[in-house]
Amino acid sequence: GRTRPGAPYRVGGTVVRALRANVALRAFSGFLTFFLAFVLREDPVGGLDDAVAIGLVAAAAWAGSTAGTSVGATARARSPDRLVLALVAVAAAAAALTAALWGLVTVVLVALVAGFAQQLGRLSLDAVIQRDVPEHVRASAFARSDTALQLAWVLGGGLGIALPLVPPLGMGIAAAGLLGGLVAAQRARPDSATG
């Protein structure tokens, strides 16, 4: 039944799943922001000047984010809680590919994928909250998810700063982290309690 205003409310498994997946994507974005900035300054890819290489990566991330926004309007209507899982899997594959084949093409590709996945993942999370959380606690759910995502970005960025500037190592750890996030998200039961 309905919970009364002021009563404790536990979000359902679909919201938990979407939030965990988004935490993984946001941490990945924070990680890439710092890790790639430092790595490309020290050893630019494709024989490019470091500023040009960093500019290309930033442009790719922006293009991915813009594309994620464009696709978001149509994708949210389908199954946003499943979509976020697919986005984490695609981001993990891009990170693993970049770890194995470090170069200009893969670096630009991983930035594009990260921008796209983070933006579309966020829109999907918003759609899940809008759909599955009662109106009287929805504002609180949005605020808590924002806080979790900001914290994830900061922690991912911290990892990007702390790791040695070894591209296969950093991108391999990022891929493993995304896979861990995917497993954690899938473990959220869709039928968990709703209050």
N, C-alpha and C positions, 0 to 999 in steps of 0.2 A: 504494500500500500504506500500511500504518500507519506513522506516525513513532514512533520510540522516545522515551520520556521524556527530556527534556534536549536533544533535537535541535531545531534551529531550525524554526519552523513559520510558514508564510505563510498568512494567512487567505484564504478564497476570495472571489470577486467578490461573492457575495450578502451577505457580512458587510460588505465594504467599501462596497457600495451602501447598505446600511441605515445604516451609521455616518455616511457623508457626508450622507445625507438628515437624520439626526438632528442632526448638527452644525448644519445650516442652520436647523432648527426651534428648537434650543436658543439659537442666536445671536439669532434673531428674538424669542424670549421675553425674553432679556436686554435686547435693544434696546427692546421695548415697555415693559418695566418702568420704565425710566428716562425714555425719551422721552415717554411719555404722562404720567408723573408731573409732569415739568417743564412740558409744554405745557398740561396741564389746570389746573395751578396758576396759570399766567400768563393763560390764556384758556379758562375752562371752557366746555364745549359745552352747548347746549340751554338757556342761561340759568341753569344750575344753579350752586349754590355749589361752589367748587373741591373741598372735602372730599367733598361728595356725589357729584360727578362721578368723582373718584378711587375712592371707595367702590364705585360702580356698576361701574367697570371691573374692580376687584379681585374683586368678586363674580362677574362674568361669567367671568373667567379661572378662578376656583375651580370654577364650575359646569361649564365646559368640561373641566377636568381630571378632575372627578368622572365626567362622562359618558364621557370617554376610558377611564377605569378600568373602567367598567361594560361598555363595548363591547369592551374588550380581550380578555376571556375568550373570546368567540366569534370575534372577528376573527383572533386569533393562530393558530387552527387552520387557516385557509385559506392565503393566500400573504402572509406578513408582509413579505417583501422587496419585493413590488409595492405593498403597502398604504402603506408609508412614502413611496414616490414620489408616490402620489395625495395624501397628506396635505400634502406640500410644495407641490404644485400648488394645492391648495385654499387653503392659507395665503397663497400668492403672489397668488391672485385676491382674497382678502379684503383684503390690504394694498393692492392696486391700486385696489380699489373705495373703500377708505377715503381713499386719496390723491385720487381724483377727486371723491368726495362726502363731504367731511369734515363730520361731524355726530354727534349723540348716538347714533343708531341704528348707524351704521357703526363708531363707536369701540367700542361695546359688542359688536358683531358680531365685530370683529377680535380683541378680547380673548377672547371665547368660543371662536373658531376656534383661536387660538394655544394656549390652555389644552388644548383637546381634542386638537389635532394633536401637541403636545409629549408629552402623556401616552400617547396611543395609539401614537405613534411610538416612544417608549421601550420600551413593552411589546412592540412588534413587533421592535425590535432585540434585546431579550432573547431572544425566541423564535427569531430567526435564529441567534444565537450558540449557544443551547441545541441547535438542530437541526444546525448545520453545523460546529461546532468540536469536535474530539475532547475527551473528558473531561479528559485530563491537562493540557491548556492552556486549558481553559475559564475557570478562575478568573482567569488572567492576561488573557484577552480581555475579561472583564467589567471588571477593574480599569483596563485601558487605555482602554476605551470610556468609563468614568466620568470619567477624567481629561480626555479629549478633550471631553466634553460640558460639564464644568465650565469649561474654558478657553473654549469657544465662548460660553457664557453671559456670562462676564466680558468677552470681546471685543465681543459684541453690546451689552452694557450700556455699555461705554466709547464705542461709536459713538453710542448714544442720548444720552449726556451731551455729546459733542463737537459734534454737529450743531446748526445753528441751529434755533430753535424755530419752524419753518415746516412745518405739518402735511403739505401736499402733497409738499414736498421730502423730508421724513423718511420718510413712508410709501412714496413712490415709490422711494427708495433701498432700503428694506426689501424691497419687491416685487422689485426687480432683484436684490438679494442672494439672495433665495429662488430665483429663476429660475436664477441662477448655480449655486446649490447643487444644484438639480434636474438641471442639465446635468452637473455633476461626478459626481453619484450615478449617472446613467444611463450614464456612460462607464466605470463599473466593469464589467468583463466577468464575466458569471455563471460562466464556465468558467475564471477565473484560477486560478493554482496553489494547491494545498492541501497543500503541504509536501513 
